[in-house]
Amino acid sequence: MKARLPFFVLSVLIVMSMLLSACAQATPTTAPAAAEPAAADTAAPAQPEAPAAPAAEQTTIKVMSFFAYDNPEVETAVVKAFEEKNPDIKVEFESVPMSDIFLKYKTLIAGDVAPDVMAMNFDNAYVFASMGALEPLDEWITKSGYDTSIIFKSTLDMFKVDGVQFSMPATFSDVVLFYNKDLFDAAGLEYPQRDWTQEDLVAAAKALTADTDGDGKVDQWGYTFPWWPVVLEMYNATIWSEDGTTCTLNSPEGVRAIQSIVDARYEGKFSPTADQLAEQGDWDMFIAGRLAMFPTGPWAVQPFNDKITGFTYDIAHMPAGDVQATHVYANSYAMAAASKNKEAAWKFIAFATGPEGTKIRQDGKYEISPVKEIAEKYYLAALAGASPESAIVFMEVQDYAVPQPVHANWSQIHDSIYPELDLALTQAKTVQQALDDACVGVNAALNQ
């Protein structure tokens, strides 16, 4: 997983199959109208006034994004600021939930009506670049004089395919341990520490799991697990071999990682089962004060601060399994290869991913700016006086954070794993059997 697999060229048949898939509907959010051009100087001219120059023709670009979908005013503020600085460019902005946006892109690309600028997450940036759907940006970067040294190199490199920059990072985030300070205080437990191990976490989680109303059912949980690839990292497990040809998910390390989740649900009983999470998800459990520890990222800060009123929360480092590990993620803006307004599209990308655009998101508390100066100067300041008190942890975990696994066929790989993982996590299959069966599909995807 830590090794990056070379990209494969997807076949035309596969691409067309993807592009013809149905698209989920989304409600558009229109950005504020472009600012009017500055008024002409009204001072009396020394010579007879020349005829007014015709107004510059306005270019319209379409931008589609999932950024801050729950707080749409954040990204519309970026759009408004861009239009004010570029009155000759009108942005038709549409906010779409992340769950729907990539399928929608495929349909729009197939119909030759793709947005000029598309928000991308890490893995889909690789997939769409390999499809030939994204414009290479190196020439635009060079021609415009964009100084990429202002950006954290790790986030910039995440969006390169075979050394070519296909999108520009707009935000980055990572997974840390959110915890309910009031529940820890009530149980008389110390808060999670920098050097905590999984054993420390398990002991605390068991102490924090309770039947608070005496009805014989647990209604306060100690912990839920992060996304399963993060758990793999914590146990030095990988999905595929270093040369990218063989599934390694069913290795002893992989089995140990997934077994830790099963054991927490059915032996330790400090983590809710799939059925219990179906009744109320861990996100809502944490907000309701029913979950003591919840691994998630900075995207949760603003929603939590808006909705949590009955307790105080903070964040801590991820407890180590066999190693201490977590994931770093990034989102970006890319240009459609088929855009007919590439000059204007690049101007928007450069603004929205540069100091001005990313500071607006930073002030809106949406993830972290990949621009070094903005992140280091404004991120903590934006959270001053609000939870989480230990926001510096978002920066500190970069010491051991790694990118999520990526592959041009990641969708097929994930779809091969997920059903088998579900069977393991519900004890319908042993972990070993489920991962053995998952590797059949993974091997097929790796060797397409």
C-alpha distance (Angstrom), angle and dihedral (degrees) to the residues before:
residue distance angle dihedral
M1 . . .
K2 3.76 . .
A3 3.81 90.3 .
R4 3.78 113.6 79.4
L5 3.78 114.2 -128.8
P6 3.82 118.6 -135.9
F7 3.78 112.6 -109.6
F8 3.76 122.2 -103.2
V9 3.77 123.4 -143.2
L10 3.77 107.6 -113.8
S11 3.80 115.4 -132.0
V12 3.78 120.9 -111.5
L13 3.78 91.1 -115.9
I14 3.79 92.4 54.7
V15 3.78 92.2 46.7
M16 3.80 93.5 49.8
S17 3.78 90.8 47.4
M18 3.79 89.9 53.8
L19 3.78 93.3 45.3
L20 3.81 94.8 52.4
S21 3.81 94.5 55.4
A22 3.81 116.9 119.8
C23 3.76 118.7 -96.4
A24 3.78 126.3 -130.8
Q25 3.80 114.5 -126.9
A26 3.79 121.1 -112.8
T27 3.79 132.8 -172.0
P28 3.79 110.6 -115.7
T29 3.76 120.7 -129.0
T30 3.76 111.7 -153.3
A31 3.78 118.6 -145.2
P32 3.81 120.2 -128.5
A33 3.77 114.3 -82.2
A34 3.79 117.9 -87.2
A35 3.79 116.1 -89.9
E36 3.79 115.8 -101.0
P37 3.82 116.2 -107.3
A38 3.80 113.6 -94.6
A39 3.78 114.0 -82.6
A40 3.80 115.9 -100.4
D41 3.84 119.0 -105.1
T42 3.81 108.0 -89.1
A43 3.84 97.2 -160.6
A44 3.85 113.9 125.1
P45 3.81 109.3 -95.9
A46 3.81 120.8 -124.4
Q47 3.79 89.3 -135.4
P48 3.81 129.3 38.0
E49 3.79 107.8 -68.6
A50 3.78 113.2 -97.4
P51 3.78 118.7 -131.1
A52 3.80 111.1 -83.2
A53 3.78 113.6 -97.3
P54 3.78 113.2 -112.3
A55 3.80 114.2 -98.3
A56 3.76 114.4 -97.0
E57 3.77 112.6 -98.4
Q58 3.81 110.7 -104.1
T59 3.80 119.3 -127.9
T60 3.80 117.7 -147.9
I61 3.79 121.0 -149.3
K62 3.77 128.9 -176.8
V63 3.82 118.2 -133.4
M64 3.79 123.3 -173.2
S65 3.79 120.9 -170.6
F66 3.80 144.3 165.1
F67 3.80 93.3 -162.1
A68 3.83 112.9 132.3
Y69 3.81 90.7 -10.7
D70 3.82 90.0 167.9
N71 3.82 89.7 50.6
P72 3.82 102.0 36.7
E73 3.80 93.6 170.1
V74 3.81 88.1 74.3
E75 3.81 97.1 64.0
T76 3.80 94.6 34.1
A77 3.81 86.3 57.5
V78 3.82 88.5 56.7
V79 3.81 89.5 51.1
K80 3.81 92.6 47.8
A81 3.81 92.5 49.7
F82 3.80 90.5 49.6
E83 3.81 92.6 50.3
E84 3.79 91.3 48.8
K85 3.80 89.7 54.0
N86 3.83 93.1 41.8
P87 3.82 106.9 36.9
D88 3.79 90.1 169.9
I89 3.81 90.8 65.8
K90 3.79 123.9 69.6
V91 3.81 117.4 -162.5
E92 3.78 120.9 -149.5
F93 3.78 99.1 -160.1
E94 3.79 126.0 -165.3
S95 3.80 124.0 -174.5
V96 3.82 113.6 -153.0
P97 3.82 128.5 175.8
M98 3.78 114.1 -104.5
S99 3.81 90.2 -120.8
D100 3.81 90.4 64.6
I101 3.76 107.4 27.7
F102 3.81 102.9 83.3
L103 3.78 94.0 50.5
K104 3.78 88.0 48.3
Y105 3.81 90.8 52.2
K106 3.80 90.8 54.3
T107 3.79 92.4 53.6
L108 3.81 93.0 46.2
I109 3.79 92.1 47.3
A110 3.81 90.2 50.7
G111 3.80 89.2 52.5
D112 3.82 92.1 47.8
V113 3.80 90.5 -118.7
A114 3.79 100.4 106.4
P115 3.81 118.0 153.6
D116 3.79 113.1 -98.7
V117 3.80 89.7 -125.4
M118 3.80 124.0 31.9
A119 3.79 129.7 -170.9
M120 3.80 111.6 -129.4
N121 3.76 135.9 -171.1
F122 3.79 120.8 -145.8
D123 3.80 102.4 -90.5
N124 3.81 97.1 38.4
A125 3.79 90.9 50.1
Y126 3.80 86.7 62.4
V127 3.79 93.3 46.1
F128 3.82 95.9 48.4
A129 3.80 92.1 43.9
S130 3.80 90.4 52.7
M131 3.82 88.6 50.6
G132 3.80 89.9 58.0
A133 3.81 90.0 -117.7
L134 3.82 96.1 122.6
E135 3.79 130.8 71.1
P136 3.83 115.6 -121.5
L137 3.79 106.1 -117.1
D138 3.81 104.5 -160.9
E139 3.79 93.5 94.4
W140 3.80 91.5 48.5
I141 3.81 91.1 48.9
T142 3.79 91.7 51.1
K143 3.80 96.2 42.3
S144 3.81 93.6 50.3
G145 3.80 94.6 43.2
Y146 3.82 92.1 -123.0
D147 3.82 107.8 177.3
T148 3.80 105.1 -136.5
S149 3.81 91.5 -177.9
I150 3.82 88.3 82.2
I151 3.81 89.3 68.3
F152 3.80 126.9 79.6
K153 3.80 101.9 -99.1
S154 3.80 93.0 -139.0
T155 3.81 91.3 60.7
L156 3.81 93.9 43.6
D157 3.81 92.3 50.6
M158 3.81 91.8 50.5
F159 3.80 89.0 72.3
K160 3.80 98.8 49.8
V161 3.79 122.0 104.1
D162 3.80 113.8 -162.2
G163 3.80 88.1 -17.2
V164 3.82 95.2 -51.7
Q165 3.82 119.6 120.0
F166 3.81 108.8 -128.6
S167 3.81 100.6 168.6
M168 3.78 139.7 9.4
P169 3.80 122.4 -119.6
A170 3.79 114.4 -113.3
T171 3.81 101.1 173.4
F172 3.75 138.8 3.8
S173 3.77 132.5 -160.5
D174 3.76 142.0 169.3
V175 3.78 140.2 -157.9
V176 3.80 118.1 -97.5
L177 3.78 134.3 162.6
F178 3.81 113.9 -89.2
Y179 3.79 113.0 -164.1
N180 3.80 138.9 -175.9
K181 3.81 106.3 -119.0
D182 3.80 93.4 -165.2
L183 3.81 92.7 57.7
F184 3.80 90.8 49.5
D185 3.80 90.6 48.9
A186 3.80 92.8 48.9
A187 3.82 90.5 51.2
G188 3.81 92.4 46.5
L189 3.80 92.2 -121.7
E190 3.79 128.8 144.6
Y191 3.77 115.3 -113.9
P192 3.83 118.4 -101.6
Q193 3.80 110.5 -73.9
R194 3.82 133.1 -143.4
D195 3.83 91.5 -110.9
W196 3.80 98.3 44.6
T197 3.80 117.6 139.9
Q198 3.79 128.9 -157.1
E199 3.80 87.5 -96.5
D200 3.81 90.0 58.8
L201 3.79 90.6 47.2
V202 3.82 93.1 49.4
A203 3.81 92.3 50.3
A204 3.81 91.7 51.0
A205 3.81 93.4 42.6
K206 3.80 92.0 53.9
A207 3.81 91.2 49.8
L208 3.81 90.5 49.6
T209 3.83 95.8 49.5
A210 3.79 110.8 95.6
D211 3.79 149.8 157.1
T212 3.78 95.4 -127.6
D213 3.80 98.5 178.8
G214 3.81 98.3 42.4
D215 3.80 96.4 -121.4
G216 3.79 93.5 127.6
K217 3.82 94.2 -105.2
V218 3.79 128.2 102.5
D219 3.77 110.5 -113.8
Q220 3.82 100.4 164.4
W221 3.79 117.6 59.3
G222 3.77 130.8 -161.3
Y223 3.80 102.9 -146.7
T224 3.77 148.0 -12.2
F225 3.78 125.0 -154.6
P226 3.80 127.7 -113.1
W227 3.79 122.7 -118.5
W228 3.81 108.4 -51.6
P229 3.86 96.9 -111.0
V230 3.82 87.6 60.4
V231 3.81 89.1 54.4
L232 3.82 89.3 50.8
E233 3.80 89.6 55.2
M234 3.81 90.3 52.9
Y235 3.82 89.5 59.4
N236 3.82 98.4 40.3
A237 3.79 90.1 -109.6
T238 3.80 125.2 149.0
I239 3.79 134.5 -162.5
W240 3.80 96.3 -141.1
S241 3.78 138.0 15.5
E242 3.79 122.9 -92.0
D243 3.79 91.7 -101.3
G244 3.80 90.3 51.3
T245 3.79 97.0 -123.6
T246 3.81 105.7 101.6
C247 3.80 136.1 50.2
T248 3.81 111.8 -119.2
L249 3.79 97.5 174.3
N250 3.81 90.9 107.3
S251 3.81 93.3 57.2
P252 3.83 119.2 121.3
E253 3.81 88.3 -100.0
G254 3.80 91.9 52.1
V255 3.80 92.4 48.0
R256 3.80 90.7 48.4
A257 3.81 91.4 51.8
I258 3.80 96.4 50.9
Q259 3.80 92.4 39.2
S260 3.81 88.4 59.8
I261 3.81 89.0 64.1
V262 3.81 93.4 46.7
D263 3.79 91.8 48.7
A264 3.80 92.0 49.7
R265 3.80 90.6 54.6
Y266 3.78 102.1 41.0
E267 3.82 107.9 21.6
G268 3.79 106.6 26.8
K269 3.83 90.1 28.9
F270 3.79 92.8 -158.4
S271 3.80 95.9 116.5
P272 3.83 123.6 62.8
T273 3.80 119.4 -109.7
A274 3.79 124.5 -123.6
D275 3.83 90.1 -97.0
Q276 3.78 91.7 51.8
L277 3.80 91.6 47.2
A278 3.81 88.6 51.3
E279 3.81 87.9 61.9
Q280 3.80 92.0 51.1
G281 3.80 125.6 -3.3
D282 3.79 121.7 -127.5
W283 3.82 91.9 -109.9
D284 3.80 91.2 58.8
M285 3.81 91.8 38.8
F286 3.79 90.0 58.4
I287 3.80 93.0 48.0
A288 3.82 89.4 49.2
G289 3.81 91.7 53.1
R290 3.82 92.8 -114.2
L291 3.82 97.1 113.6
A292 3.80 121.6 62.0
M293 3.84 100.5 -166.5
F294 3.80 127.0 25.2
P295 3.84 125.8 172.2
T296 3.80 109.8 -141.0
G297 3.80 139.7 122.7
P298 3.81 145.5 -104.0
W299 3.80 90.6 -78.2
A300 3.82 85.3 77.0
V301 3.80 96.3 57.3
Q302 3.79 100.4 84.0
P303 3.84 96.1 40.6
F304 3.81 90.4 47.2
N305 3.79 93.0 48.0
D306 3.80 89.6 49.0
K307 3.81 95.4 48.6
I308 3.80 108.9 27.8
T309 3.78 111.7 87.2
G310 3.81 106.0 143.4
F311 3.80 101.1 63.5
T312 3.79 145.8 14.0
Y313 3.78 122.3 -107.9
D314 3.78 134.1 -167.7
I315 3.81 137.4 176.7
A316 3.80 134.6 -116.2
H317 3.78 140.8 179.5
M318 3.78 119.5 -75.6
P319 3.84 111.2 -94.8
A320 3.80 111.9 -116.1
G321 3.77 124.6 -110.6
D322 3.80 111.5 -174.4
V323 3.82 83.6 -32.4
Q324 3.78 134.8 7.8
A325 3.76 108.9 -103.1
T326 3.76 144.1 149.0
H327 3.80 138.3 165.2
V328 3.76 129.6 -97.9
Y329 3.80 115.9 -154.4
A330 3.76 132.9 -171.0
N331 3.78 136.8 -168.0
S332 3.75 124.6 -152.7
Y333 3.78 147.1 -179.2
A334 3.80 118.8 -116.5
M335 3.79 133.2 -174.5
A336 3.79 120.3 -124.0
A337 3.79 111.1 -115.5
A338 3.80 88.0 -136.3
S339 3.82 95.5 50.6
K340 3.80 113.3 134.8
N341 3.82 91.3 -160.7
K342 3.78 102.0 53.6
E343 3.80 97.8 147.4
A344 3.81 91.3 55.5
A345 3.79 92.0 40.1
W346 3.80 91.3 54.7
K347 3.80 91.1 48.7
F348 3.79 89.1 55.3
I349 3.81 93.1 47.1
A350 3.80 92.1 48.7
F351 3.81 91.4 50.0
A352 3.80 97.5 41.4
T353 3.82 93.6 48.8
G354 3.79 96.4 37.6
P355 3.80 131.7 81.2
E356 3.82 97.0 -74.0
G357 3.79 98.4 46.6
T358 3.77 96.3 41.2
K359 3.81 92.3 47.5
I360 3.81 88.9 58.6
R361 3.81 89.7 54.7
Q362 3.78 89.7 43.6
D363 3.80 91.4 53.9
G364 3.81 87.5 47.1
K365 3.81 88.5 55.3
Y366 3.80 92.8 -122.0
E367 3.80 107.3 147.5
I368 3.81 120.7 -61.9
S369 3.79 130.7 -56.1
P370 3.82 115.9 -112.1
V371 3.81 87.3 -148.5
K372 3.79 104.2 99.2
E373 3.80 97.8 -142.3
I374 3.80 94.0 47.9
A375 3.80 94.6 47.0
E376 3.78 94.9 45.7
K377 3.80 96.6 41.6
Y378 3.79 105.0 35.9
Y379 3.80 112.0 21.2
L380 3.80 97.7 77.7
A381 3.81 91.4 36.0
A382 3.80 90.3 56.3
L383 3.81 89.9 57.1
A384 3.80 97.2 43.2
G385 3.79 110.5 134.5
A386 3.80 93.1 12.0
S387 3.77 136.0 85.9
P388 2.94 133.2 -51.8
E389 3.78 96.4 53.2
S390 3.82 91.4 -172.3
A391 3.82 96.2 52.7
I392 3.82 89.3 143.0
V393 3.82 86.0 79.0
F394 3.82 88.7 76.1
M395 3.81 86.8 65.6
E396 3.80 97.0 38.0
V397 3.81 96.1 57.2
Q398 3.80 89.2 65.3
D399 3.83 84.3 84.9
Y400 3.81 88.9 76.1
A401 3.81 105.4 13.5
V402 3.81 119.5 118.5
P403 3.82 132.2 -172.7
Q404 3.77 119.9 -98.1
P405 3.82 117.1 -99.5
V406 3.80 113.8 -84.8
H407 3.76 134.2 -169.2
A408 3.79 134.5 159.0
N409 3.81 86.7 -115.3
W410 3.80 94.3 43.3
S411 3.80 92.6 126.8
Q412 3.81 91.9 58.5
I413 3.80 91.3 43.1
H414 3.80 92.4 51.5
D415 3.80 91.6 45.6
S416 3.80 89.9 52.6
I417 3.79 92.1 52.2
Y418 3.78 103.6 38.9
P419 3.84 101.0 67.1
E420 3.80 91.6 46.0
L421 3.78 91.3 46.1
D422 3.79 89.0 52.4
L423 3.81 89.8 54.1
A424 3.80 90.7 50.7
L425 3.79 94.0 47.7
T426 3.80 91.5 51.2
Q427 3.83 91.9 45.2
A428 3.80 92.1 -117.8
K429 3.82 86.1 127.1
T430 3.77 133.8 17.4
V431 3.78 113.0 -100.0
Q432 3.80 91.3 -115.0
Q433 3.81 93.6 51.8
A434 3.79 93.3 45.5
L435 3.80 93.2 50.7
D436 3.81 91.8 44.7
D437 3.80 88.7 54.1
A438 3.81 92.4 44.9
C439 3.80 90.2 54.6
V440 3.80 90.9 62.4
G441 3.81 90.4 66.7
V442 3.79 93.7 36.8
N443 3.81 91.9 54.8
A444 3.80 90.1 50.6
A445 3.81 91.2 52.2
L446 3.80 93.3 46.0
N447 3.78 92.2 53.8
Q448 3.81 100.7 44.7
